Amino acid sequence: MKQLFRLTPSVSGPCPLRTTGGVESRRSSRPIVESFLIAGLLALSTAFAPSLAAQDGGAREDSVDLERIAAIEEARIATVLRARSATVAVFSSDGRGGGSGVLLTPDGICITNYHVVKPCGPFMKCGLDDGQIYDAVIVGIDPTGDVAMIKLLGRDDFPTAELADSDQVRIGQPCFAIGNPFLLATNLQPTVTWGMVSGTHRYQYPAGTLLEYTDCIQTDASINPGNSGGPLFDAQGRVIGINGRISIEKRSRVNVGVGYAISSNQVRHFFGVLSSGRIVDHATLGATVETGRESRVIVDAILDNSEAFRRGLRYGDEVLEFGGRPIDTVNGFKNILGIFPKGWRVPLVYSNADGIVSTAVRLPGLHSREELISLVQGEARGEPEAEPEEPQPEQEASPHAAAEVPAEVAALYEARRGFANFHFNRLHQERLLAAYPTGARGARKLFVSLRDEEGGVVELALGPDTAAWRAGNEVDFINFEEELSNQLAPRGTGFLLAAYHWQRLIAGELRRTGEVIFEGTAPDGSNPDAPFEVTHDVLSATLESMESEFWFRLGSGELEAIELFMDDRLDACRIEFGQPADFDGQQLPTLWVVNRGGQEIGRWTVDSYRWEDAGAANDGEGQP
């Protein structure tokens, strides 16, 4: 059973989220695109070819290459069948509700709508067009964006679909939707509907207290109740969106040709954070905008504790670009803002009286952690959450209802406040912390000797209750009997506390400082040509009232940075680590670079690391 329910170490790898696009992909899609454009011609030519040939001696048949049209038709059918194999029918445990989804990784990671899984609880049944039913368990949820991640069990070779770049989607291009409208797929054969892209970058105003559809793709492909969570494909069979919302006639439950799909790029950005098993939040800039004179987008309010404020953005400034996209309307700003998770760093270009400013800002959460948890888990006072404009189909109980959850499936769910499923968060924590086992070093001190480019030496002493620094005649240390957030040595940077928290990690003692959470994946913003390329796993840990984030390189698991957040009005202290080498059997960095707010404040190479028993080499004041 261990192999049967294996979880791949990182469900956010590059393969299922690969983006293909540009000139080459557009050229290669030409035969499939043609098949959509001339599908009607094929039907007409097939129906009328005999009579036309009889009337003009075969001239009509000669003018229409039926063999070529038939080949294109076969290619289109093959594309649809391939896409259909990765489409999932989702059924609630009582069999009276459900929707659709799409598989993105071979080990069973599936994306669907939050409003599809909400009535299902932590477990559901899922069917594929191979006729098989699979148990599935919730992984993570995004209530604001109406997205959820579930995991199908029982295989590690599920058929998958590929995410396209939704920013390359154009109005008028063909598309098709696959899903389970009205839960018709009792035989697990999903419904396919065809249409075109009717609009892009559509913004849907928030519904109730949470739900907000941003940057949507509009289509006239028939989408009805039960299609929710299912994929919208381009002509090559790549996922361009997740169907989630429809416009309906008054007192009617039937689609009228206006459906909306959550963009594939939003799904891509949230994929790694959903894998954390959390209730994830969307981002805000910490500022609001309005349409000013000459249709400019102007800041009309800003929080003075936001990073945008610290980067100089003020009331009355004009927002020119955000997230790499030109901003010319308020809705355009809301669209791009809505596709980013809390905590991501995003490029921002604005203008003020002094000129144009280009910077990057870390985005705070749209909700506080407690507010989000309360709204989702039913502890809030206020209006209930509104559902999307898609009532669930009413029908008899499905034959795929789950009578009882198998024990091996139940073991993959762990309830915890603030999490959709803490089991998956725990798995990722264990994966990242495996290189730092709790052991003999937990109670020992680490002495570090650092040298700057001018030859100046900094000495650190870091241990269970020790954090001290000496540089020439300057000495600083942390008094652990007092509030730590008030001790931002040296010179208000917070570097000493960040170094202390790093030492607790490598000593295998991180969980002793406070709560540890796997936050998901994030870009580091180091590549200006691909600022949203996911590069790191991020682990957070509390240190009294502060929080640190540990950044591990995807794939290698190498720790590359720690950020200490001291106060929401202050920039974090970030230590970037490089050039690891072996020290007494442990890989430790030989390069330390310290910065705050993007400004470098220190760069050192390591002369030595030395572990000693607590109390040794101590002058009595906790100093090196």
N, C-alpha and C positions, 0 to 999 in steps of 0.2 A: 504493500500500500504506500510505502514511502516513495517509490518511484512513480506510482500512479498519480499522486497528488503533489509532485515536485513543483516548487516555485522557482522560476529562473531568478538568478541573483539580482538582475536589474531589468524591470519590465519597460525601462525607458531607453532601450538601446536604439541605435540608429536605423536598423533595418526596417522595422514596421513603420517608422515615422519618416522614412526617406522621402525627400521632396524631389519630384521630377518635373521639369518644366522647361521653358525657354524654347529656342528655335527648334532644337532637335526633336523634342517631344511633340511640338505642334506639327512638325512634318510627319512624324511617325503616326500621328493620330488621323492623318488625312483619310485613309481608306475607311476607318470606322465612322468618322464624321460624315463621309459621303454616304455611308449606308443609312444613316438617319435621314439625310436630306432626300435620298431617292427611294426610301422604303415605299412611299406611296406610288412612285413610278413603277416599282417592281410589281406591286399588286395590280396596277392598271395594265401593265404590259403583259403580265401572265394571264389576266382575264380576257384581254381583247386580242392577244397576238394571233390566235387561229383565224378570227374573222377578218382582221386586218390583212393577214397574209393572203387569204382567199380573195380579198377585194383588189389588192394591187400586186398580186403575183409574188408576194414575199418581200417587197421593197421595205415595208415597215419593219419586218423582222431583221432585215439586214442593217437597218439604221439604228436599231437598239441592240446593244450587245448583251443579250440575256444571260450568257454564261458569266460575264463579268459582274453583272448585277447580282446574280445568284451567289457568286463567290463572296461579294461584299456582304450580302445578307447572312451567309454562313459565318463570316467573321464577326458580325454583330451579335448573332446568336451565341457564339462561343464566348464573347466578352460578357454577355449577360449571365450565362451559365457559370462562368468563373466567379463573377461578382456575387451571384446568388449563393454559392457554396459558403461564403464567409458571412452571410446574413443570418441573424439569429432571431428565432421566435421566443419571446420571453413570456412565461406564464407565472402568475402568482400561485402561492401554495394552495389556495382554495380553488384555483382554476377559473375564477370568474373575472379576472382582469389580466392585464399584461400589455405587451407592445412588441417592440422590435429592438434589434441591436446589431452591431457589426464587430467581428473579431479582428484584432489588430496584431496579436502576437500568437505564435504557434502554441504557447503554453496556456492559452485560453483567456487572455485578457480581452474583454469586450467593453465597448462604449455604448451607452444608451442614455435615455433621459432620466433625470431625477424623479420626475413625476410618474415614470413607469415603475421604478423600483420602490418608491415610497410605500405603496400599499402592500408590497410583497414581504416586507420585513427583511431580515438578513439572508434569507434563503429563497431560491426560486428554481424553477425547472426551465430548461432551455432546449429548444429543438433546432436541428439543422436539416438541410434538404436531403441529407443522407438517410433520413428517417429515424435517426437516433435521438433519444432524450438524454440530456446531461444534467446532473446537479450543478448548481452554481451558488456562489456566495458573494455577498457585497464586499467591495474593497474600499472605495472612497466615494464621496458625494460632493457636488458643487450645487447647492440649492439656488444660488443667485443666477448662475448660468444655465440651470436646468440640465446638468450633465451628471452622469454617474458611471462608475467603473465597477464591473463585476468580473468574476473569474469562473469560467467553465472548468469543470473537473473531469478527470478520467482519461485525458490524452495530453501528449506534449507535441502533437503534430497537427493541430487544428488548421484548417484552411484560413488564410488571412487576406485582408484587403490592404491596400497601400493608401496613405494619406497624400493627397495632392496639395499644391500650394494654392489656397483659395484666393490669394491676391491676384492670381493669374486668370481667374474665372472672368468671362466676359458675357455681357448681355447678348442673348441670341444663340449662344452655343447650346448644342443638344445635351440633355442629361436624362437620367432615369433613376427612379426610386424603387427600392425593393423593401418589402416589409410584410406585415401581418394585419392589414386593415380589417376592422370589424372582427378580428381574431378568426378569420376564415381558414387559416392554415392548420386545421385540425389534423391534416395529413402531413404537416410540416413542409409543404411546398409553398413558398412565399409568393406573393403577388408582385408583378413587375409592371410599372407604369412609366410611360415615356412623355417627355415634354422638352421644354427649353428653359434656360435661365432667363427669368423675366426681370430681375433686378439684382443689384449687388449693393453691399454696404447699407442694408436696411436697418433702421433702428426702431425697436419696439419699446414703447414706454413701460416703466416698471408696473407690474401687476401685484397688488397687495403689498406685503412688507419686504419681500425678498426678490421675487422673480424679475429679471431684466434681460431681454434678448437684444444683443448688440451685434452690429456688423454681419447681419444675416444675409443669406442668399435667398432670393425669392424665386419661386418656380411655379409653372402651371402644370407640372407633372402631378397627377392625381394623388393627393395625400389625404388620408382620412383617419378617423379614430382607430388606433391600433398600429398605424405607421410610426407612431412616436418612437424615437430612439433609433430608427432604422437609417440606413445610409442613403445619401443622394450621391450618385456616381456621375463622373464625366464620361465621355464617349469611349475612353480607354479603360473604363472600369476602375478608376481611382476615386477614392472618397473625397468629395469636395465639401460635404456637410453632413450634419446629423439632423434629420427631420424632427421638428419638435412642435411646431405651432401652425395653425391654419386660420384663415378667415372664413367664417360660416354665415349663412343666411340666418336671419332672425327666426328663432324657434325651429331651427333646422340643425342637423348634425352632419350634414353632407358638405364636403369641400366644394367651393365655388371657383376653384382655379387659382387661388392665392395661398400658397403655402410657403413656410419659412424654414430654412435649415441653418443650424448653428455652424459657423464656418469651421473648416478643417484646421485652420491655423489657430483658432481658439482652442480646439481640442488638443492640438499639438503642444501649445503652451501649458495647458493644464494636465497633460498626461502624467508627467512625473510627480506633481503634487497630489494628484488623485491616487497614485500608487502608494502613497504614505498611509492610507487608511483613515485619513482625517476628514473632518468637515471643513472644506477649504473655502477660502474667501477670495473675493475679487479685490482689485486695487482701486484707489482713488489718487488723485494728484495732491489732495489737500487744498485744492482751489476749485472754484467754480467759474464758469465763463458765460458771457452773454454776447449777443450780436450788437456791435457798436456801429458807429458811422461808417459809411462806405462798406458795409457788410463785413467789417473786420471782427475777429473773434477776440474779445477783450476780457481780461481777468476782472471779475466783479467782487470777488471775495477770496481771501487766502488765510490759512491757519499759520500763525507765527511759529508753531512748533513743527511745521512740515519741512522736509528736506528741500522742497521747491523754494520755500521762503529763504532757507539758508543759502541757496544757489542764486539768490538775488531777484526772484520773481516777486512782483508787487502788484497791487491794485492798479488797474489802468494799463498794464502792459499788454501787448498784443501777442498771442500765441501763433507762431508761424508754422511750426512742424512739431509733431509729437509721435513718438514711436516709429520714426522714419517715414511718416506720411504727412503730406501737406494738409494743413487745417484751414478750411475756408468757411465752415459752418459749425454751429454748436453741436448739431447731430453728428457731424464728422468727428469732432473731438470725443463725444461720448462713445461713438462706435469703436474707435481704436483703443480708448481707455478700457472698455469693457472686455477686451480679449486677454488682459494680463492678470496673472495671479498677484496677490499681495506679496510685497517684498522684492519684486523684480526691479532692476535698474533699467531705465528707459531713456533714450535720447530726447532732449527737449530743446527747441530753438524758439526764442522769443525776442521781441524788440521793445526797447524803452527809449527814453530821451537820449541815452548815451550811445545807442546803436543796437546792433544785433548780437545776442548772446547765445552761444551753443554750449550746452552742458548735458549732464545726465543726472537723473534724480531717482532715488529709491522710493518706490510707491508704497504708502501705508495702506492698511486694510480699509475696505469700505465699511466694515463693522468692527467693533471691538470683539475680542475673543469671546467674552462672556455674553455679549449681545447676540452673536451668531449662534452660539450653543443654545441659548435660551429660546431663540426664535425657532430653531430646528427641532429641539428636543422638548418643546412644549412648555417651557417654564416662563415665557414672557407674558406680560400683561399687554393687551392691545389686540389689534385686529388679527384674525387668523390669516395664514398664508393663502393667497389666491392661486389657483391652478391655472395652467395655460388654457388657451381657448380650444381645448380638445377634450370633450367628455369621453370617458371610457365606454366602449361598446357594451351593451347589455346582452347577455346571452346565457345559455345554460352552462353549467360547469364544464370546463374542458376535460377531456379524458386524460390530460397530462397533469392533473392536480397531484400534488405531493401528499401522500398519506402520512409519511413520517420521514423526518430528516435522518439519514444514516449517521451513525456515530462518527465515522471518519470525516464526514462533511461538517458536522457540528463542531468538531475539534478545530476547524479553521476559522471559527468566529470567537472573538473576545470583546465583550461589551465594556466600554469605558466612556465616561462623560467627555464629550468633545471629539469623539472619534466615531466614524462609521463602522470601523472594524479595527481594533487595536492590534489584532493578530499580525496584520501585515506591517504595521509600524514596528512591532517588535522584531520581525524577521529582518527588516532593513537595518535596525539598530545593531543587531547581532552581527550582521554582515560587515558593517563598517567598524565596529569595535573589536572584531576578532583579532586585529593586529595589536591590540592593547589590553592583554588579559590582566585581570586582577592577580597580584602576586606579591612577591617579596619587596618590589619597588614601591608599593603603595605607601609605606611608612618611611621611606627614605627621602633625603634631600637631593636635589639636583643642582650642581654648581655649574654655571655657564660663563665662559669667558668670551667676550665679543670684541672685535676690533673694527674701527671705522676706517675710511679711506685715508685719513690723515694720520693713522696710527694710534688714535686715542682708544683706550681700553675701557670697556664696561663690564662689570662683574655682576652676575645675578645669583641669588640663592633662593631656590623655590622648593617648598616642601608642604607637608600636610597643614601646618599652621605658620608657614614662613613665606614671605615674599619681600625680598630686599634687593636694593640696587646701589652700586657704587660706581661713580665715574669721576676719577681724580679725587678732589676733595668733597664732591657732592655725594651725599648719602640720603637715601629715602627707604622707608619700609612701611609695610601695612600693619596696622594694629587690628588684629582679628577680634578684639573685644569691642570694637566700635563699628558704626555703620560703614560698610565698605564703599558704598556709592559716593561718599564724601571724601574718599581718599584716592585721588586721581593722579598719583605720582607716576613719573616725574613731571613737574611743571604742568599739571592739569591734563596730561595726555591720556591717562588711563592705561599706559603701556604695561606697567608693573602688574596690574590686575589681569590683563589679557595674558601676559606671560605665565602668571600663576595658574590660570584656568587651563592653558595649554599643558602645563606640567601635570595637572590632575588627569588630563586625558591620557598622556603617554605613560603615566604611572598606573593606569587601569582603575582610577578612582573617580571618574567623571560623575557617575551616578550618586556619589556621596555629596556632591555640591548642590544638587537639586534635580528637578525634573529634566529628563532627557527625551527629546522628540525628534524623529526623522521628519524633516520638513518637506522633502521631495527633491526635485532637481531644479537647477536654475542656471542661466548663463552668467558668466563673469564680466561680460561686456568688453573683453579685451580685443575682440575682433571687430573693427568698425564696419567691415563689409558684411558681417553676419552677427549683429549685436544680440540676436535672440537664439543663437545656437546653444543648445543645452550642453554644458560642459562639466557640471559638478553635482554631486550629491551633497545635500546640506543637512547637518545635524545641529540642533540647538540644545543648549543646556543652560539652566538658570544658575545664577550666583547671587544669592540673596535677592535683591530687587532688580538685579541686572540680568541680561541674557547675552550669551555668546553664541555665535554661529561658527561651526567648523565646516570648512569647504574641502571636500575630497574629490580628486580628479576621477571622472567617470572612467571605468575600465580598470585603471591601475589601483584605485583606492588610496592613492597617495594623498596625505594631508598637505594642502597647498596654502591654506590661510585660516586665520581665526579673526572674527570681528566681535568686539565687545561693545554692546549698546549700553551706555551708562545712564542716559537721560534722553527723553524724546525731544529735547531742545538742543542736544549736542550731537555732532557727528560721531559716528562709531570710530573706535581705534581699531585699525586693521593691521595685523602682522601677516605678511606674505612670506612663505617659506620656500626655499629652493635648494637645489643641488644636494639631495640627501646622500648620506654616507653611513657606513656601519660604525657604531660606537658601542662597544661592549655587547654585541649581538642584537642591537636595535638600530633601525634606520632612523636617523635624526638629521634635520636640515643643517647645512653649513652656511646658508645665506638667510639673513633676516632683514626684511624691509618693512618699515613702519610708516603708515600714512594715516591722515585724517582728512576727510572731505576731499579726497583725491590729491592732497598735497603731501609729498614725501617729507617726513620729519626725522628719519634715521635710516641708515643702511650699514649693516655690519656683517662681517664674516666671522665664523666661529673658530676660535683658537682651541677650545677644549670643552668637553662635557665630563662631569665627574659625579658619580652617585656615591653618597655617604649616608651612614646611619643618622637618623634624626638626632640632633644635639651635637654632632661632631662638627668641628671647625666653625663653631658659633661663638661670637664674642659676647653673648648674653643679651643682645638687643635685637636678635633676629636679622643681623646684618651679615653680608659676605665677609 
